[in-house]
Each structure stands twice: as structure tokens, then as C-alpha cells.
Amino acid sequence: MFKTPRNTEIKLGNGEKVDLKEFFDTYYTQLTLFASRYLINLTECEDIVQEVFISFWKKRKNFSNLYAVKAFFYISTRNSCLDILKHRKVEERYRQQNITKMDEPDSFLEEVIKEEAYSEIYREINKLPEMGKKVLLLALHENSNEEIAQILNIAINTVKTHKARAYKVLRKNLNELFLFFIMFRK
């Protein structure tokens, strides 16, 4: 619950004085009910109104009159409610996409296998000599040989050499892993 400071009188830009405690007592319930037009959960509505009061307290010197203060409270309360509703829509869309993906036959298993394969590939890349690792990581991020040479300040032929060596080591070290994944999928 928002606790008002001891001295609750605020002087607005037009010289008008507002007693924040009195304002809180008057508008807290109204704002909570206003928020409940958007959200069902009363506790959530109360939390929003409290946050708006805190936000007001931080910006209290920016208000010129009582109308601006009231407008701030209603607009901020509405916007906070709408933000929560938008966030819920995004969460629901994400949840539905994942449910749909996971309902597809073998989708979950394929995702697990894919993640394990990527993890193993990156583990093997990290075992490469330093320059080979740098070249390969830049290549995996879709940099051309020319771009890699420029970034690392080496010749294009040196990039090609490091890539070839790195791929040879990876093929050798990952061959058994890929055979396992191929056999597992059948």
C-alpha cells in the first residue's frame, strides 16, 4: 500500500495546493474501480493504482494544476492496464505457438536433438586452435571470407586455410555424433 509522506501538501505550478493524503483517500478507490474495467483481478488493480501514486510522487513538481494531476492518474492507470493486457496477449500467443509446435509428431524430440547437436558443435569449435575458432565462428555468423579476413586482419587464403583445417577437425570429431543422430531419427 502506498504510504503518504508526513508532509502531504504539494504546491502545483499555478500555486494551488493539493493534500496528497486527502487526494489518495478520495481517488484510490475510484481509480481501483476504474482499473477493474480493464482487469478482473482486484489485487492487480490496486497494485497498478499504487504504482501510479508512486509515479506521481516522483513527478509531482511537473504538474501545473489539479486537472493535470487527475488526468495523469486516469491516463496512467488506463495505460498500465492496457500494458498488462498487451503483455498477456503476447504471452498467450507465445504459449499457443509452443503448444502447437509441441503437438506436432516428433517436434519436441527434434528440438531436443537439434539443441544437443548445436551444443556439441559449439563444444568442439571451442576446442579448436584460437585462430581456427575465430574464423569458424565468424563464418557461422554469415561473414564472407573477405569480411573475416578484414575483421581478423589476415589474408583471404589464410581464412580459407583455417576454415578447411577447422572443418576437417570437426568432421572427424563430430562424425560419430552425427551417425548417432541419423540412426536415432530412423
Biotite code that builds the C-alpha atoms (Angstrom):
import biotite.structure as struc

atoms = struc.array([
    struc.Atom([0.000, 0.000, 0.000], chain_id="A", res_id=1, res_name="MET", atom_name="CA", element="C"),
    struc.Atom([1.265, 3.455, -0.902], chain_id="A", res_id=2, res_name="PHE", atom_name="CA", element="C"),
    struc.Atom([2.233, 5.328, 2.248], chain_id="A", res_id=3, res_name="LYS", atom_name="CA", element="C"),
    struc.Atom([1.967, 9.058, 2.053], chain_id="A", res_id=4, res_name="THR", atom_name="CA", element="C"),
    struc.Atom([4.825, 11.109, 3.481], chain_id="A", res_id=5, res_name="PRO", atom_name="CA", element="C"),
    struc.Atom([4.267, 13.124, 6.682], chain_id="A", res_id=6, res_name="ARG", atom_name="CA", element="C"),
    struc.Atom([4.025, 16.454, 4.930], chain_id="A", res_id=7, res_name="ASN", atom_name="CA", element="C"),
    struc.Atom([1.492, 15.593, 2.258], chain_id="A", res_id=8, res_name="THR", atom_name="CA", element="C"),
    struc.Atom([0.800, 19.050, 0.875], chain_id="A", res_id=9, res_name="GLU", atom_name="CA", element="C"),
    struc.Atom([2.007, 19.623, -2.656], chain_id="A", res_id=10, res_name="ILE", atom_name="CA", element="C"),
    struc.Atom([2.180, 23.007, -4.327], chain_id="A", res_id=11, res_name="LYS", atom_name="CA", element="C"),
    struc.Atom([1.307, 22.870, -8.026], chain_id="A", res_id=12, res_name="LEU", atom_name="CA", element="C"),
    struc.Atom([2.614, 25.177, -10.741], chain_id="A", res_id=13, res_name="GLY", atom_name="CA", element="C"),
    struc.Atom([-0.391, 27.514, -10.569], chain_id="A", res_id=14, res_name="ASN", atom_name="CA", element="C"),
    struc.Atom([0.084, 27.982, -6.816], chain_id="A", res_id=15, res_name="GLY", atom_name="CA", element="C"),
    struc.Atom([-2.753, 25.587, -5.977], chain_id="A", res_id=16, res_name="GLU", atom_name="CA", element="C"),
    struc.Atom([-2.061, 23.278, -3.043], chain_id="A", res_id=17, res_name="LYS", atom_name="CA", element="C"),
    struc.Atom([-3.098, 19.634, -3.018], chain_id="A", res_id=18, res_name="VAL", atom_name="CA", element="C"),
    struc.Atom([-3.054, 17.420, 0.057], chain_id="A", res_id=19, res_name="ASP", atom_name="CA", element="C"),
    struc.Atom([-1.773, 14.094, -1.275], chain_id="A", res_id=20, res_name="LEU", atom_name="CA", element="C"),
    struc.Atom([-3.216, 12.102, 1.634], chain_id="A", res_id=21, res_name="LYS", atom_name="CA", element="C"),
    struc.Atom([-6.643, 13.604, 1.032], chain_id="A", res_id=22, res_name="GLU", atom_name="CA", element="C"),
    struc.Atom([-6.257, 13.037, -2.714], chain_id="A", res_id=23, res_name="PHE", atom_name="CA", element="C"),
    struc.Atom([-5.248, 9.428, -2.066], chain_id="A", res_id=24, res_name="PHE", atom_name="CA", element="C"),
    struc.Atom([-8.211, 8.829, 0.247], chain_id="A", res_id=25, res_name="ASP", atom_name="CA", element="C"),
    struc.Atom([-10.566, 10.369, -2.306], chain_id="A", res_id=26, res_name="THR", atom_name="CA", element="C"),
    struc.Atom([-9.290, 8.804, -5.511], chain_id="A", res_id=27, res_name="TYR", atom_name="CA", element="C"),
    struc.Atom([-7.710, 5.462, -4.559], chain_id="A", res_id=28, res_name="TYR", atom_name="CA", element="C"),
    struc.Atom([-10.989, 3.534, -4.618], chain_id="A", res_id=29, res_name="THR", atom_name="CA", element="C"),
    struc.Atom([-12.230, 5.344, -7.731], chain_id="A", res_id=30, res_name="GLN", atom_name="CA", element="C"),
    struc.Atom([-9.021, 4.595, -9.589], chain_id="A", res_id=31, res_name="LEU", atom_name="CA", element="C"),
    struc.Atom([-9.066, 0.966, -8.473], chain_id="A", res_id=32, res_name="THR", atom_name="CA", element="C"),
    struc.Atom([-12.619, 0.585, -9.778], chain_id="A", res_id=33, res_name="LEU", atom_name="CA", element="C"),
    struc.Atom([-11.581, 2.349, -12.984], chain_id="A", res_id=34, res_name="PHE", atom_name="CA", element="C"),
    struc.Atom([-8.746, -0.163, -13.418], chain_id="A", res_id=35, res_name="ALA", atom_name="CA", element="C"),
    struc.Atom([-11.182, -3.031, -12.793], chain_id="A", res_id=36, res_name="SER", atom_name="CA", element="C"),
    struc.Atom([-12.962, -2.083, -16.028], chain_id="A", res_id=37, res_name="ARG", atom_name="CA", element="C"),
    struc.Atom([-9.865, -3.392, -17.788], chain_id="A", res_id=38, res_name="TYR", atom_name="CA", element="C"),
    struc.Atom([-8.616, -6.102, -15.445], chain_id="A", res_id=39, res_name="LEU", atom_name="CA", element="C"),
    struc.Atom([-10.523, -8.680, -13.425], chain_id="A", res_id=40, res_name="ILE", atom_name="CA", element="C"),
    struc.Atom([-8.061, -9.211, -10.585], chain_id="A", res_id=41, res_name="ASN", atom_name="CA", element="C"),
    struc.Atom([-8.727, -6.577, -7.895], chain_id="A", res_id=42, res_name="LEU", atom_name="CA", element="C"),
    struc.Atom([-5.297, -7.019, -6.299], chain_id="A", res_id=43, res_name="THR", atom_name="CA", element="C"),
    struc.Atom([-3.691, -6.310, -9.652], chain_id="A", res_id=44, res_name="GLU", atom_name="CA", element="C"),
    struc.Atom([-5.834, -3.164, -9.981], chain_id="A", res_id=45, res_name="CYS", atom_name="CA", element="C"),
    struc.Atom([-4.788, -1.986, -6.517], chain_id="A", res_id=46, res_name="GLU", atom_name="CA", element="C"),
    struc.Atom([-1.139, -2.588, -7.373], chain_id="A", res_id=47, res_name="ASP", atom_name="CA", element="C"),
    struc.Atom([-1.456, -0.512, -10.526], chain_id="A", res_id=48, res_name="ILE", atom_name="CA", element="C"),
    struc.Atom([-3.048, 2.403, -8.685], chain_id="A", res_id=49, res_name="VAL", atom_name="CA", element="C"),
    struc.Atom([-0.339, 2.275, -6.030], chain_id="A", res_id=50, res_name="GLN", atom_name="CA", element="C"),
    struc.Atom([2.338, 2.331, -8.725], chain_id="A", res_id=51, res_name="GLU", atom_name="CA", element="C"),
    struc.Atom([0.645, 5.338, -10.318], chain_id="A", res_id=52, res_name="VAL", atom_name="CA", element="C"),
    struc.Atom([0.706, 7.156, -6.974], chain_id="A", res_id=53, res_name="PHE", atom_name="CA", element="C"),
    struc.Atom([4.405, 6.397, -6.640], chain_id="A", res_id=54, res_name="ILE", atom_name="CA", element="C"),
    struc.Atom([4.993, 7.599, -10.199], chain_id="A", res_id=55, res_name="SER", atom_name="CA", element="C"),
    struc.Atom([3.073, 10.790, -9.427], chain_id="A", res_id=56, res_name="PHE", atom_name="CA", element="C"),
    struc.Atom([5.125, 11.392, -6.300], chain_id="A", res_id=57, res_name="TRP", atom_name="CA", element="C"),
    struc.Atom([8.318, 11.225, -8.343], chain_id="A", res_id=58, res_name="LYS", atom_name="CA", element="C"),
    struc.Atom([6.930, 13.690, -10.931], chain_id="A", res_id=59, res_name="LYS", atom_name="CA", element="C"),
    struc.Atom([4.867, 15.863, -8.568], chain_id="A", res_id=60, res_name="ARG", atom_name="CA", element="C"),
    struc.Atom([6.737, 19.092, -9.400], chain_id="A", res_id=61, res_name="LYS", atom_name="CA", element="C"),
    struc.Atom([5.802, 18.832, -13.088], chain_id="A", res_id=62, res_name="ASN", atom_name="CA", element="C"),
    struc.Atom([2.073, 19.451, -12.636], chain_id="A", res_id=63, res_name="PHE", atom_name="CA", element="C"),
    struc.Atom([0.554, 22.872, -13.109], chain_id="A", res_id=64, res_name="SER", atom_name="CA", element="C"),
    struc.Atom([-2.980, 22.299, -11.744], chain_id="A", res_id=65, res_name="ASN", atom_name="CA", element="C"),
    struc.Atom([-5.330, 19.768, -10.182], chain_id="A", res_id=66, res_name="LEU", atom_name="CA", element="C"),
    struc.Atom([-6.883, 18.897, -13.569], chain_id="A", res_id=67, res_name="TYR", atom_name="CA", element="C"),
    struc.Atom([-3.485, 17.857, -14.878], chain_id="A", res_id=68, res_name="ALA", atom_name="CA", element="C"),
    struc.Atom([-2.980, 15.699, -11.766], chain_id="A", res_id=69, res_name="VAL", atom_name="CA", element="C"),
    struc.Atom([-6.349, 13.953, -12.208], chain_id="A", res_id=70, res_name="LYS", atom_name="CA", element="C"),
    struc.Atom([-5.697, 13.427, -15.909], chain_id="A", res_id=71, res_name="ALA", atom_name="CA", element="C"),
    struc.Atom([-2.293, 11.935, -15.097], chain_id="A", res_id=72, res_name="PHE", atom_name="CA", element="C"),
    struc.Atom([-3.861, 9.446, -12.678], chain_id="A", res_id=73, res_name="PHE", atom_name="CA", element="C"),
    struc.Atom([-6.586, 8.271, -15.029], chain_id="A", res_id=74, res_name="TYR", atom_name="CA", element="C"),
    struc.Atom([-4.365, 8.126, -18.113], chain_id="A", res_id=75, res_name="ILE", atom_name="CA", element="C"),
    struc.Atom([-1.538, 6.372, -16.256], chain_id="A", res_id=76, res_name="SER", atom_name="CA", element="C"),
    struc.Atom([-3.947, 3.863, -14.717], chain_id="A", res_id=77, res_name="THR", atom_name="CA", element="C"),
    struc.Atom([-5.509, 3.116, -18.123], chain_id="A", res_id=78, res_name="ARG", atom_name="CA", element="C"),
    struc.Atom([-2.120, 2.803, -19.836], chain_id="A", res_id=79, res_name="ASN", atom_name="CA", element="C"),
    struc.Atom([-0.798, 0.465, -17.149], chain_id="A", res_id=80, res_name="SER", atom_name="CA", element="C"),
    struc.Atom([-3.866, -1.750, -17.538], chain_id="A", res_id=81, res_name="CYS", atom_name="CA", element="C"),
    struc.Atom([-3.500, -1.779, -21.319], chain_id="A", res_id=82, res_name="LEU", atom_name="CA", element="C"),
    struc.Atom([0.186, -2.659, -20.993], chain_id="A", res_id=83, res_name="ASP", atom_name="CA", element="C"),
    struc.Atom([-0.728, -5.655, -18.857], chain_id="A", res_id=84, res_name="ILE", atom_name="CA", element="C"),
    struc.Atom([-3.380, -6.763, -21.366], chain_id="A", res_id=85, res_name="LEU", atom_name="CA", element="C"),
    struc.Atom([-0.923, -6.421, -24.275], chain_id="A", res_id=86, res_name="LYS", atom_name="CA", element="C"),
    struc.Atom([1.674, -8.400, -22.351], chain_id="A", res_id=87, res_name="HIS", atom_name="CA", element="C"),
    struc.Atom([-0.876, -11.148, -21.701], chain_id="A", res_id=88, res_name="ARG", atom_name="CA", element="C"),
    struc.Atom([-1.707, -11.315, -25.415], chain_id="A", res_id=89, res_name="LYS", atom_name="CA", element="C"),
    struc.Atom([1.967, -11.748, -26.263], chain_id="A", res_id=90, res_name="VAL", atom_name="CA", element="C"),
    struc.Atom([2.347, -14.435, -23.590], chain_id="A", res_id=91, res_name="GLU", atom_name="CA", element="C"),
    struc.Atom([-0.757, -16.263, -24.857], chain_id="A", res_id=92, res_name="GLU", atom_name="CA", element="C"),
    struc.Atom([0.415, -16.100, -28.479], chain_id="A", res_id=93, res_name="ARG", atom_name="CA", element="C"),
    struc.Atom([3.818, -17.464, -27.445], chain_id="A", res_id=94, res_name="TYR", atom_name="CA", element="C"),
    struc.Atom([2.186, -20.209, -25.367], chain_id="A", res_id=95, res_name="ARG", atom_name="CA", element="C"),
    struc.Atom([-0.091, -21.198, -28.272], chain_id="A", res_id=96, res_name="GLN", atom_name="CA", element="C"),
    struc.Atom([2.825, -21.312, -30.717], chain_id="A", res_id=97, res_name="GLN", atom_name="CA", element="C"),
    struc.Atom([4.783, -23.571, -28.403], chain_id="A", res_id=98, res_name="ASN", atom_name="CA", element="C"),
    struc.Atom([1.786, -25.809, -27.733], chain_id="A", res_id=99, res_name="ILE", atom_name="CA", element="C"),
    struc.Atom([1.200, -26.129, -31.478], chain_id="A", res_id=100, res_name="THR", atom_name="CA", element="C"),
    struc.Atom([4.868, -26.949, -32.074], chain_id="A", res_id=101, res_name="LYS", atom_name="CA", element="C"),
    struc.Atom([4.960, -29.488, -29.276], chain_id="A", res_id=102, res_name="MET", atom_name="CA", element="C"),
    struc.Atom([1.757, -31.167, -30.504], chain_id="A", res_id=103, res_name="ASP", atom_name="CA", element="C"),
    struc.Atom([3.354, -31.966, -33.849], chain_id="A", res_id=104, res_name="GLU", atom_name="CA", element="C"),
    struc.Atom([4.675, -35.513, -34.007], chain_id="A", res_id=105, res_name="PRO", atom_name="CA", element="C"),
    struc.Atom([8.342, -35.753, -33.096], chain_id="A", res_id=106, res_name="ASP", atom_name="CA", element="C"),
    struc.Atom([8.630, -31.958, -32.883], chain_id="A", res_id=107, res_name="SER", atom_name="CA", element="C"),
    struc.Atom([9.717, -31.963, -29.273], chain_id="A", res_id=108, res_name="PHE", atom_name="CA", element="C"),
    struc.Atom([12.241, -34.721, -29.885], chain_id="A", res_id=109, res_name="LEU", atom_name="CA", element="C"),
    struc.Atom([13.590, -32.949, -32.962], chain_id="A", res_id=110, res_name="GLU", atom_name="CA", element="C"),
    struc.Atom([14.038, -29.722, -30.984], chain_id="A", res_id=111, res_name="GLU", atom_name="CA", element="C"),
    struc.Atom([15.930, -31.568, -28.253], chain_id="A", res_id=112, res_name="VAL", atom_name="CA", element="C"),
    struc.Atom([18.148, -33.300, -30.797], chain_id="A", res_id=113, res_name="ILE", atom_name="CA", element="C"),
    struc.Atom([18.802, -30.022, -32.622], chain_id="A", res_id=114, res_name="LYS", atom_name="CA", element="C"),
    struc.Atom([19.779, -28.245, -29.394], chain_id="A", res_id=115, res_name="GLU", atom_name="CA", element="C"),
    struc.Atom([22.043, -31.110, -28.368], chain_id="A", res_id=116, res_name="GLU", atom_name="CA", element="C"),
    struc.Atom([23.701, -31.106, -31.794], chain_id="A", res_id=117, res_name="ALA", atom_name="CA", element="C"),
    struc.Atom([24.314, -27.337, -31.685], chain_id="A", res_id=118, res_name="TYR", atom_name="CA", element="C"),
    struc.Atom([25.687, -27.639, -28.195], chain_id="A", res_id=119, res_name="SER", atom_name="CA", element="C"),
    struc.Atom([28.083, -30.399, -29.221], chain_id="A", res_id=120, res_name="GLU", atom_name="CA", element="C"),
    struc.Atom([29.199, -28.479, -32.323], chain_id="A", res_id=121, res_name="ILE", atom_name="CA", element="C"),
    struc.Atom([30.000, -25.373, -30.280], chain_id="A", res_id=122, res_name="TYR", atom_name="CA", element="C"),
    struc.Atom([31.837, -27.503, -27.720], chain_id="A", res_id=123, res_name="ARG", atom_name="CA", element="C"),
    struc.Atom([34.021, -28.907, -30.496], chain_id="A", res_id=124, res_name="GLU", atom_name="CA", element="C"),
    struc.Atom([34.537, -25.456, -32.041], chain_id="A", res_id=125, res_name="ILE", atom_name="CA", element="C"),
    struc.Atom([35.789, -24.192, -28.674], chain_id="A", res_id=126, res_name="ASN", atom_name="CA", element="C"),
    struc.Atom([38.429, -26.958, -28.692], chain_id="A", res_id=127, res_name="LYS", atom_name="CA", element="C"),
    struc.Atom([39.912, -25.684, -31.983], chain_id="A", res_id=128, res_name="LEU", atom_name="CA", element="C"),
    struc.Atom([43.094, -23.607, -32.079], chain_id="A", res_id=129, res_name="PRO", atom_name="CA", element="C"),
    struc.Atom([42.344, -19.922, -31.393], chain_id="A", res_id=130, res_name="GLU", atom_name="CA", element="C"),
    struc.Atom([42.533, -18.602, -34.974], chain_id="A", res_id=131, res_name="MET", atom_name="CA", element="C"),
    struc.Atom([40.547, -21.539, -36.376], chain_id="A", res_id=132, res_name="GLY", atom_name="CA", element="C"),
    struc.Atom([37.871, -20.964, -33.746], chain_id="A", res_id=133, res_name="LYS", atom_name="CA", element="C"),
    struc.Atom([37.654, -17.230, -34.565], chain_id="A", res_id=134, res_name="LYS", atom_name="CA", element="C"),
    struc.Atom([37.433, -17.882, -38.304], chain_id="A", res_id=135, res_name="VAL", atom_name="CA", element="C"),
    struc.Atom([34.767, -20.547, -37.930], chain_id="A", res_id=136, res_name="LEU", atom_name="CA", element="C"),
    struc.Atom([32.617, -18.528, -35.524], chain_id="A", res_id=137, res_name="LEU", atom_name="CA", element="C"),
    struc.Atom([32.725, -15.551, -37.873], chain_id="A", res_id=138, res_name="LEU", atom_name="CA", element="C"),
    struc.Atom([31.787, -17.844, -40.763], chain_id="A", res_id=139, res_name="ALA", atom_name="CA", element="C"),
    struc.Atom([28.869, -19.261, -38.768], chain_id="A", res_id=140, res_name="LEU", atom_name="CA", element="C"),
    struc.Atom([27.632, -15.698, -38.301], chain_id="A", res_id=141, res_name="HIS", atom_name="CA", element="C"),
    struc.Atom([27.405, -15.471, -42.105], chain_id="A", res_id=142, res_name="GLU", atom_name="CA", element="C"),
    struc.Atom([30.530, -13.408, -42.716], chain_id="A", res_id=143, res_name="ASN", atom_name="CA", element="C"),
    struc.Atom([32.182, -13.916, -46.102], chain_id="A", res_id=144, res_name="SER", atom_name="CA", element="C"),
    struc.Atom([35.833, -14.921, -46.376], chain_id="A", res_id=145, res_name="ASN", atom_name="CA", element="C"),
    struc.Atom([36.645, -11.339, -47.352], chain_id="A", res_id=146, res_name="GLU", atom_name="CA", element="C"),
    struc.Atom([34.837, -9.957, -44.298], chain_id="A", res_id=147, res_name="GLU", atom_name="CA", element="C"),
    struc.Atom([36.549, -12.446, -41.984], chain_id="A", res_id=148, res_name="ILE", atom_name="CA", element="C"),
    struc.Atom([39.960, -11.532, -43.449], chain_id="A", res_id=149, res_name="ALA", atom_name="CA", element="C"),
    struc.Atom([39.223, -7.866, -42.894], chain_id="A", res_id=150, res_name="GLN", atom_name="CA", element="C"),
    struc.Atom([37.937, -8.360, -39.330], chain_id="A", res_id=151, res_name="ILE", atom_name="CA", element="C"),
    struc.Atom([40.894, -10.520, -38.297], chain_id="A", res_id=152, res_name="LEU", atom_name="CA", element="C"),
    struc.Atom([43.396, -8.564, -40.374], chain_id="A", res_id=153, res_name="ASN", atom_name="CA", element="C"),
    struc.Atom([44.651, -11.660, -42.209], chain_id="A", res_id=154, res_name="ILE", atom_name="CA", element="C"),
    struc.Atom([44.846, -12.752, -45.855], chain_id="A", res_id=155, res_name="ALA", atom_name="CA", element="C"),
    struc.Atom([41.843, -14.372, -47.550], chain_id="A", res_id=156, res_name="ILE", atom_name="CA", element="C"),
    struc.Atom([43.915, -17.504, -48.268], chain_id="A", res_id=157, res_name="ASN", atom_name="CA", element="C"),
    struc.Atom([44.733, -17.724, -44.562], chain_id="A", res_id=158, res_name="THR", atom_name="CA", element="C"),
    struc.Atom([40.991, -17.602, -43.800], chain_id="A", res_id=159, res_name="VAL", atom_name="CA", element="C"),
    struc.Atom([40.373, -20.419, -46.287], chain_id="A", res_id=160, res_name="LYS", atom_name="CA", element="C"),
    struc.Atom([43.188, -22.485, -44.781], chain_id="A", res_id=161, res_name="THR", atom_name="CA", element="C"),
    struc.Atom([41.887, -22.061, -41.210], chain_id="A", res_id=162, res_name="HIS", atom_name="CA", element="C"),
    struc.Atom([38.343, -22.900, -42.339], chain_id="A", res_id=163, res_name="LYS", atom_name="CA", element="C"),
    struc.Atom([39.486, -26.029, -44.156], chain_id="A", res_id=164, res_name="ALA", atom_name="CA", element="C"),
    struc.Atom([41.502, -27.225, -41.143], chain_id="A", res_id=165, res_name="ARG", atom_name="CA", element="C"),
    struc.Atom([38.655, -26.463, -38.748], chain_id="A", res_id=166, res_name="ALA", atom_name="CA", element="C"),
    struc.Atom([36.094, -28.288, -40.894], chain_id="A", res_id=167, res_name="TYR", atom_name="CA", element="C"),
    struc.Atom([38.395, -31.309, -41.178], chain_id="A", res_id=168, res_name="LYS", atom_name="CA", element="C"),
    struc.Atom([38.782, -31.490, -37.374], chain_id="A", res_id=169, res_name="VAL", atom_name="CA", element="C"),
    struc.Atom([35.052, -31.019, -36.832], chain_id="A", res_id=170, res_name="LEU", atom_name="CA", element="C"),
    struc.Atom([34.135, -33.700, -39.395], chain_id="A", res_id=171, res_name="ARG", atom_name="CA", element="C"),
    struc.Atom([36.465, -36.132, -37.654], chain_id="A", res_id=172, res_name="LYS", atom_name="CA", element="C"),
    struc.Atom([35.301, -35.318, -34.121], chain_id="A", res_id=173, res_name="ASN", atom_name="CA", element="C"),
    struc.Atom([31.604, -34.998, -34.898], chain_id="A", res_id=174, res_name="LEU", atom_name="CA", element="C"),
    struc.Atom([31.256, -37.911, -37.305], chain_id="A", res_id=175, res_name="ASN", atom_name="CA", element="C"),
    struc.Atom([30.206, -40.343, -34.554], chain_id="A", res_id=176, res_name="GLU", atom_name="CA", element="C"),
    struc.Atom([27.741, -37.854, -33.132], chain_id="A", res_id=177, res_name="LEU", atom_name="CA", element="C"),
    struc.Atom([26.012, -37.335, -36.472], chain_id="A", res_id=178, res_name="PHE", atom_name="CA", element="C"),
    struc.Atom([25.867, -41.075, -37.114], chain_id="A", res_id=179, res_name="LEU", atom_name="CA", element="C"),
    struc.Atom([24.112, -41.436, -33.752], chain_id="A", res_id=180, res_name="PHE", atom_name="CA", element="C"),
    struc.Atom([21.585, -38.689, -34.599], chain_id="A", res_id=181, res_name="PHE", atom_name="CA", element="C"),
    struc.Atom([20.909, -40.173, -38.038], chain_id="A", res_id=182, res_name="ILE", atom_name="CA", element="C"),
    struc.Atom([20.362, -43.648, -36.586], chain_id="A", res_id=183, res_name="MET", atom_name="CA", element="C"),
    struc.Atom([18.194, -42.228, -33.773], chain_id="A", res_id=184, res_name="PHE", atom_name="CA", element="C"),
    struc.Atom([15.842, -40.473, -36.199], chain_id="A", res_id=185, res_name="ARG", atom_name="CA", element="C"),
    struc.Atom([15.081, -43.666, -38.154], chain_id="A", res_id=186, res_name="LYS", atom_name="CA", element="C"),
])
